[in-house]
């Protein structure tokens, strides 16, 4: 699985870089696209959904970290920087597309620009508009710091609301104190 993931990430990086440089009908894509398609379908057979992600320079296929060697360091660095520049952490392939559709996706995504304010949402809209409903963008990921608490989405929202209410309460207390000292009513 690691070997397949390693090869898939290297090929993905190579294809994105080459699609930026050459026309999509160039023969340079035939072999690497066939190899990437083969690796991707092999990963589908083993994993179902295939998630290719780069987290702080470390490549992953699903939850499996792929070791970087001297031959893949440049490819992983390029892919990580490309994803970061686009505000993404990676791609989730929901089902295997045809080889032709995969080539069309790579050709178009290599030149795509997503919204800066919500790049993942922009990528999602772009994917649906282009008909690539088998693909999903993954937001940027990061490693947790030691001792950092893990919050699920609902718990994080509750804590954010509590912090907001505490801030409002502190502001009211501060302005109430100012009013008592004769500064005047600043809350009205």
Backbone bond lengths (Angstrom), bond angles and torsions (degrees), N, CA, C in turn:
res aa  C-N    CA-C-N  psi(-1)  N-CA   C-N-CA  omega(-1)  CA-C   N-CA-C  phi
1 X - - - 1.459 - - 1.532 110.14 -
2 X 1.341 116.00 -43.16 1.474 119.11 178.16 1.522 111.32 -61.60
3 X 1.319 115.56 -42.06 1.469 119.74 -179.43 1.528 110.83 -63.76
4 X 1.332 116.72 -43.72 1.469 120.51 177.61 1.520 110.82 -62.89
5 X 1.331 116.90 -43.75 1.458 121.63 179.46 1.520 111.52 -64.10
6 X 1.321 116.27 -41.39 1.464 121.94 178.55 1.521 110.22 -59.63
7 X 1.315 115.77 -48.80 1.461 120.94 -179.43 1.535 111.02 -65.23
8 X 1.346 117.17 -42.43 1.469 120.99 -179.77 1.523 111.01 -61.56
9 X 1.330 117.64 -43.98 1.471 120.72 179.58 1.521 111.66 -64.94
10 X 1.330 117.12 -41.44 1.464 120.33 177.69 1.527 111.45 -63.48
11 X 1.324 116.27 -42.97 1.460 120.13 179.65 1.525 111.80 -67.27
12 X 1.333 116.66 -39.80 1.464 120.14 177.68 1.527 110.17 -60.28
13 X 1.307 116.81 -46.03 1.466 121.35 178.43 1.527 110.95 -60.34
14 X 1.326 116.01 -47.06 1.467 121.16 -179.96 1.528 111.12 -60.69
15 X 1.331 116.93 -43.38 1.458 120.62 -178.23 1.530 112.08 -67.17
16 X 1.325 117.21 -43.40 1.469 119.37 178.72 1.525 110.06 -62.11
17 X 1.325 116.03 -44.70 1.469 119.55 179.92 1.535 111.02 -61.79
18 X 1.331 117.07 -45.64 1.464 120.42 -178.07 1.526 112.76 -69.04
19 X 1.347 116.99 -36.39 1.468 118.93 177.53 1.525 110.82 -65.62
20 X 1.324 117.88 -24.85 1.463 120.30 175.42 1.525 111.23 -72.77
21 X 1.322 117.03 -25.59 1.457 121.70 -174.37 1.524 114.17 -98.29
22 X 1.339 116.88 -32.59 1.455 120.43 -170.77 1.524 111.54 -122.29
23 X 1.302 115.61 159.27 1.457 122.23 174.54 1.528 109.37 -65.38
24 X 1.326 115.91 144.80 1.465 120.92 -176.28 1.524 113.74 -61.88
25 X 1.337 118.30 -21.73 1.463 120.16 -179.57 1.529 112.74 -90.16
26 X 1.322 117.31 8.28 1.460 121.86 179.82 1.533 110.23 -70.42
27 X 1.324 116.10 139.79 1.466 121.71 -178.97 1.524 112.62 -65.84
28 X 1.320 117.98 -13.53 1.466 121.87 179.92 1.533 112.07 -60.51
29 X 1.329 117.18 -21.22 1.458 121.16 -175.91 1.520 114.73 -88.49
30 X 1.329 117.33 -16.48 1.464 119.99 -172.75 1.520 112.82 -55.59
31 X 1.307 117.76 -55.82 1.464 120.99 -175.77 1.529 113.34 -69.75
32 X 1.362 119.38 -50.60 1.467 117.86 -179.31 1.531 112.89 -64.26
33 X 1.335 117.48 -33.61 1.461 119.83 177.79 1.527 110.57 -67.48
34 X 1.341 116.63 -42.22 1.475 120.26 176.91 1.527 110.26 -62.37
35 X 1.339 117.50 -41.20 1.468 121.32 179.22 1.530 111.20 -66.46
36 X 1.343 116.88 -43.25 1.463 120.29 179.42 1.527 109.96 -63.83
37 X 1.325 116.84 -43.01 1.457 121.09 178.78 1.536 110.22 -60.58
38 X 1.310 116.50 -42.22 1.466 121.32 179.07 1.535 110.94 -63.30
39 X 1.329 117.21 -45.09 1.468 120.77 179.20 1.524 110.57 -65.50
40 X 1.331 116.63 -42.17 1.459 121.17 -178.89 1.526 111.20 -63.75
41 X 1.318 117.50 -45.65 1.472 119.42 179.29 1.533 110.67 -66.76
42 X 1.331 117.02 -34.49 1.466 119.90 175.10 1.526 111.52 -64.01
43 X 1.325 116.54 -40.02 1.470 120.43 177.29 1.527 110.47 -67.59
44 X 1.332 117.99 -37.40 1.465 121.49 176.25 1.520 110.38 -59.89
45 X 1.333 116.30 -43.98 1.459 120.23 -179.29 1.522 110.93 -59.92
46 X 1.313 117.02 -33.45 1.465 121.16 -176.85 1.519 113.61 -91.43
47 X 1.346 117.71 -31.97 1.465 120.55 -171.24 1.523 115.08 -115.50
48 X 1.313 118.14 -20.51 1.465 119.72 -167.59 1.517 107.11 82.43
49 X 1.332 118.34 -116.08 1.463 121.46 176.64 1.535 109.55 -65.14
50 X 1.326 115.97 137.03 1.463 121.43 -179.85 1.520 108.37 -110.97
51 X 1.338 115.67 118.06 1.461 122.18 178.62 1.523 108.62 -109.37
52 X 1.335 115.86 115.46 1.462 121.97 176.44 1.529 106.95 -106.79
53 X 1.337 116.31 114.55 1.460 122.06 -171.71 1.526 109.72 -134.42
54 X 1.338 115.62 148.17 1.465 120.99 170.84 1.523 106.55 -121.31
55 X 1.346 116.22 120.80 1.463 123.24 -179.19 1.523 108.27 -115.61
56 X 1.327 115.91 110.91 1.464 121.81 178.42 1.535 111.45 48.33
57 X 1.333 115.30 45.43 1.458 121.17 176.57 1.526 114.84 85.58
58 X 1.330 117.81 -2.47 1.463 121.69 179.93 1.530 109.49 -105.51
59 X 1.334 117.48 122.49 1.468 119.94 179.73 1.530 112.04 -82.13
60 X 1.327 114.92 145.33 1.466 122.19 178.10 1.518 109.38 -135.01
61 X 1.310 115.39 146.36 1.456 123.06 166.06 1.513 104.52 -116.39
62 X 1.336 116.08 110.18 1.460 119.68 -169.66 1.520 107.92 63.38
63 X 1.327 116.53 -128.60 1.462 121.65 177.92 1.523 112.54 -97.08
64 X 1.319 116.87 3.59 1.461 121.81 -176.46 1.523 110.28 -91.53
65 X 1.337 115.67 118.85 1.464 120.10 178.54 1.523 109.35 -74.72
66 X 1.321 115.15 134.28 1.458 121.45 178.94 1.523 108.23 -99.88
67 X 1.301 116.31 124.89 1.463 120.04 -179.90 1.527 110.63 -71.28
68 X 1.321 114.46 140.19 1.463 120.57 179.95 1.521 107.88 -97.21
69 X 1.317 116.00 131.21 1.461 120.32 172.94 1.523 108.26 -113.47
70 X 1.306 116.51 -179.95 1.469 121.03 -176.40 1.526 112.04 -59.90
71 X 1.337 116.81 -33.89 1.473 119.30 -177.70 1.527 112.42 -76.02
72 X 1.333 117.93 -23.78 1.464 119.60 -176.58 1.525 113.37 -104.81
73 X 1.319 118.36 -6.52 1.466 120.75 -176.74 1.523 112.05 -58.89
74 X 1.313 117.44 -44.51 1.465 121.30 -179.03 1.531 110.86 -65.08
75 X 1.326 116.40 -42.55 1.469 120.77 -179.48 1.525 111.01 -64.52
76 X 1.327 117.03 -43.69 1.467 120.58 -179.55 1.521 110.32 -67.63
77 X 1.327 117.10 -40.39 1.465 120.49 177.61 1.524 110.18 -61.21
78 X 1.330 117.11 -46.52 1.467 120.73 178.40 1.523 110.60 -59.02
79 X 1.339 116.82 -49.22 1.458 120.93 -177.35 1.529 110.30 -62.52
80 X 1.331 117.64 -44.53 1.464 121.41 178.58 1.520 111.84 -60.31
81 X 1.319 117.17 -43.94 1.465 121.21 179.29 1.527 111.32 -67.95
82 X 1.336 117.14 -39.01 1.456 121.01 178.36 1.532 109.76 -62.49
83 X 1.339 116.53 -46.27 1.465 120.56 178.92 1.530 110.75 -62.54
84 X 1.325 116.14 -45.77 1.466 120.39 -179.80 1.529 111.46 -60.93
85 X 1.310 116.52 -43.56 1.469 121.56 178.63 1.533 111.22 -59.14
86 X 1.319 116.90 -30.06 1.465 121.92 -179.52 1.533 112.02 -95.60
87 X 1.328 117.45 2.44 1.459 120.85 178.59 1.516 113.85 72.83
88 X 1.335 116.53 27.06 1.465 121.84 -177.93 1.525 110.52 -119.82
89 X 1.342 114.92 159.93 1.460 120.34 174.97 1.514 111.88 -104.93
90 X 1.324 116.45 -21.59 1.457 120.57 -179.44 1.520 110.95 167.46
91 X 1.337 114.13 -164.15 1.467 121.20 -178.09 1.524 109.44 -132.93
92 X 1.326 115.86 141.58 1.469 122.07 173.14 1.523 107.34 -111.50
93 X 1.313 115.48 118.69 1.467 122.13 177.35 1.526 106.52 -91.59
94 X 1.348 117.26 109.88 1.458 121.64 -174.85 1.515 114.77 -76.71
95 X 1.308 116.92 -30.32 1.466 121.66 177.10 1.525 106.88 -155.35
96 X 1.304 117.75 155.82 1.461 118.47 -178.05 1.525 112.00 -71.35
97 X 1.323 116.80 121.61 1.465 119.34 174.59 1.526 109.30 -80.44
98 X 1.309 116.70 173.71 1.463 118.92 172.75 1.529 107.98 -71.33
99 X 1.302 115.75 161.90 1.474 120.06 179.66 1.529 110.92 -61.64
100 X 1.320 116.69 -38.93 1.467 120.99 179.63 1.534 110.90 -65.87
101 X 1.323 116.60 -42.22 1.466 120.94 178.91 1.521 110.44 -65.79
102 X 1.315 117.03 -39.96 1.464 121.17 177.54 1.523 110.38 -61.52
103 X 1.332 117.30 -43.01 1.461 121.40 177.25 1.526 111.63 -62.81
104 X 1.332 116.58 -41.98 1.471 120.26 178.47 1.522 110.50 -63.46
105 X 1.338 116.18 -42.45 1.466 120.00 178.21 1.529 110.80 -59.66
106 X 1.327 117.10 -50.57 1.467 120.98 -177.47 1.526 111.46 -62.74
107 X 1.316 116.63 -39.18 1.459 120.72 178.53 1.523 111.10 -62.17
108 X 1.326 116.66 -44.97 1.465 120.70 -177.66 1.525 112.46 -76.00
109 X 1.334 117.72 -42.10 1.470 119.87 -176.41 1.524 111.37 -69.35
110 X 1.333 117.64 -27.30 1.465 120.01 179.88 1.524 111.34 -64.75
111 X 1.330 116.44 -22.76 1.475 121.03 -179.01 1.528 112.75 -110.26
112 X 1.325 117.50 -2.02 1.464 121.50 -175.47 1.532 111.21 -72.61
113 X 1.316 114.99 153.10 1.462 122.79 173.81 1.525 106.40 -128.94
114 X 1.330 116.40 127.63 1.458 121.12 -178.40 1.523 109.72 -105.32
115 X 1.328 116.31 160.17 1.459 121.54 -179.16 1.526 110.39 -54.96
116 X 1.318 116.20 140.23 1.461 120.12 178.35 1.524 111.54 -75.46
117 X 1.338 118.31 -31.51 1.459 120.95 -177.16 1.522 112.69 -74.75
118 X 1.298 118.42 -32.12 1.466 122.45 179.07 1.524 108.39 -147.12
119 X 1.335 117.15 73.72 1.463 118.78 -174.01 1.527 113.93 -62.38
120 X 1.320 117.99 -36.05 1.469 119.67 -179.57 1.525 109.56 -68.12
121 X 1.336 117.03 -44.30 1.464 120.78 176.47 1.520 111.41 -62.52
122 X 1.339 116.14 -41.22 1.462 120.62 177.68 1.516 111.83 -63.39
123 X 1.334 116.13 -40.67 1.470 120.45 177.69 1.526 110.49 -64.95
124 X 1.332 116.43 -40.00 1.463 120.83 178.71 1.535 110.73 -60.76
125 X 1.330 115.89 -46.78 1.467 120.91 178.81 1.523 110.00 -61.75
126 X 1.327 116.29 -45.98 1.467 120.92 179.95 1.526 110.90 -59.68
127 X 1.341 117.11 -44.46 1.468 121.17 179.96 1.527 111.34 -60.26
128 X 1.336 117.18 -44.66 1.469 120.74 -179.56 1.529 110.22 -65.84
129 X 1.336 116.15 -42.82 1.460 120.41 -179.75 1.524 110.54 -62.18
130 X 1.329 117.56 -36.04 1.456 121.83 -177.87 1.539 112.24 -83.90
131 X 1.339 117.01 -7.54 1.463 120.53 179.48 1.517 114.76 86.09
132 X 1.328 117.30 15.62 1.464 121.16 179.72 1.530 109.56 -95.00
133 X 1.332 116.22 63.78 1.461 120.71 -176.34 1.532 113.34 -76.66
134 X 1.287 117.74 -2.04 1.466 123.23 178.70 1.533 110.88 -92.05
135 X 1.310 116.81 2.76 1.465 122.69 -173.69 1.519 109.87 -124.47
136 X 1.336 116.66 145.52 1.463 121.29 178.96 1.529 108.63 -139.36
137 X 1.343 118.07 131.38 1.464 119.51 176.56 1.531 110.11 -74.46
138 X 1.307 116.36 148.73 1.462 122.16 177.84 1.531 107.60 -111.42
139 X 1.339 116.89 130.92 1.469 118.82 179.03 1.530 110.61 -64.67
140 X 1.335 116.17 160.41 1.469 119.14 176.30 1.530 110.45 -58.36
141 X 1.306 115.18 142.03 1.455 122.19 -179.78 1.528 108.64 -113.70
142 X 1.328 116.60 160.85 1.456 120.33 173.12 1.514 108.46 -146.52
143 X 1.313 115.50 160.02 1.453 120.15 176.22 1.524 108.46 -79.79
144 X 1.332 117.23 141.94 1.458 120.67 175.12 1.519 109.78 -75.08
145 X 1.321 115.49 145.22 1.452 120.76 174.67 1.523 108.59 -74.31
146 X 1.326 117.28 154.97 1.451 121.59 178.81 1.522 109.40 -58.23
147 X 1.327 115.97 130.32 1.456 121.05 179.26 1.520 114.30 83.01
148 X 1.327 117.66 -5.24 1.465 120.70 179.90 1.516 108.93 -68.75
149 X 1.325 114.99 131.13 1.454 120.71 -177.39 1.529 110.69 -75.26
150 X 1.303 115.56 141.12 1.459 121.23 176.85 1.530 107.70 -92.98
151 X 1.323 116.42 123.67 1.459 121.37 178.81 1.514 109.29 -116.70
152 X 1.325 115.52 138.19 1.453 116.14 171.62 1.527 107.00 -83.08
153 X 1.312 117.44 171.37 1.459 121.77 -172.88 1.522 111.98 -59.94
154 X 1.340 118.08 -42.76 1.460 120.91 -178.53 1.520 111.38 -66.20
155 X 1.344 117.49 -43.65 1.454 121.77 179.72 1.528 110.60 -63.29
156 X 1.323 116.80 -40.24 1.462 120.67 178.33 1.519 111.36 -62.96
157 X 1.331 117.37 -39.36 1.461 121.64 179.01 1.523 110.56 -66.72
158 X 1.325 117.74 -41.47 1.465 121.73 178.04 1.523 109.52 -61.69
159 X 1.329 116.64 -45.20 1.468 120.20 -179.22 1.526 111.71 -66.68
160 X 1.309 117.59 -36.28 1.467 120.39 177.46 1.524 110.08 -64.63
161 X 1.329 117.67 -42.32 1.468 121.30 177.59 1.524 111.14 -64.30
162 X 1.342 117.36 -40.64 1.462 120.67 177.48 1.524 110.96 -62.62
163 X 1.325 117.20 -42.70 1.463 120.82 179.29 1.526 110.04 -64.15
164 X 1.320 117.17 -39.45 1.462 120.82 178.18 1.528 110.18 -62.85
165 X 1.319 116.83 -47.69 1.471 120.81 179.84 1.522 111.00 -61.81
166 X 1.326 118.17 -38.84 1.465 121.20 176.87 1.525 110.44 -63.61
167 X 1.318 117.13 -39.53 1.462 121.08 178.06 1.521 111.97 -65.03
168 X 1.333 116.79 -42.77 1.461 120.86 178.10 1.527 109.92 -63.25
169 X 1.323 116.45 -43.56 1.462 120.94 179.32 1.527 110.95 -62.25
170 X 1.319 117.46 -43.21 1.465 120.87 178.94 1.520 110.99 -64.53
171 X 1.331 117.85 -40.51 1.466 121.50 178.77 1.526 110.21 -64.46
172 X 1.331 117.83 -42.61 1.472 120.74 178.25 1.525 110.52 -62.79
173 X 1.325 116.24 -41.64 1.469 119.86 177.67 1.515 111.62 -62.00
174 X 1.318 116.94 -43.49 1.463 121.20 -179.89 1.521 111.02 -63.53
175 X 1.353 116.78 -48.92 1.452 119.67 -178.62 1.529 111.23 -69.55
176 X 1.333 118.17 -30.84 1.470 121.15 174.55 1.515 110.82 -64.31
177 X 1.337 116.53 -39.45 1.455 121.20 177.19 1.529 109.95 -63.68
178 X 1.328 117.60 -43.11 1.464 120.85 178.03 1.526 110.86 -60.58
179 X 1.315 116.86 -40.24 1.457 121.09 -179.63 1.519 110.85 -64.54
180 X 1.342 117.37 -40.38 1.462 121.84 179.37 1.523 111.84 -66.37
181 X 1.310 118.16 -27.91 1.466 121.03 -179.51 1.514 111.46 -83.50
182 X 1.317 118.30 0.56 1.444 120.81 177.01 1.502 116.02 94.40
183 X 1.324 118.43 6.61 1.456 121.37 179.34 1.514 110.34 -69.44
184 X 1.310 117.23 -26.53 1.457 120.69 -179.59 1.508 110.86 115.64
185 X 1.283 116.22 170.08 1.459 121.02 -179.07 1.524 109.22 -84.93
186 X 1.290 115.44 111.75 1.469 119.78 179.90 1.517 112.01 -99.83
187 X 1.329 115.45 -7.81 1.457 118.42 179.88 1.523 112.74 -88.84
188 X 1.315 118.15 -15.46 1.468 120.97 -177.37 1.495 112.49 -79.53
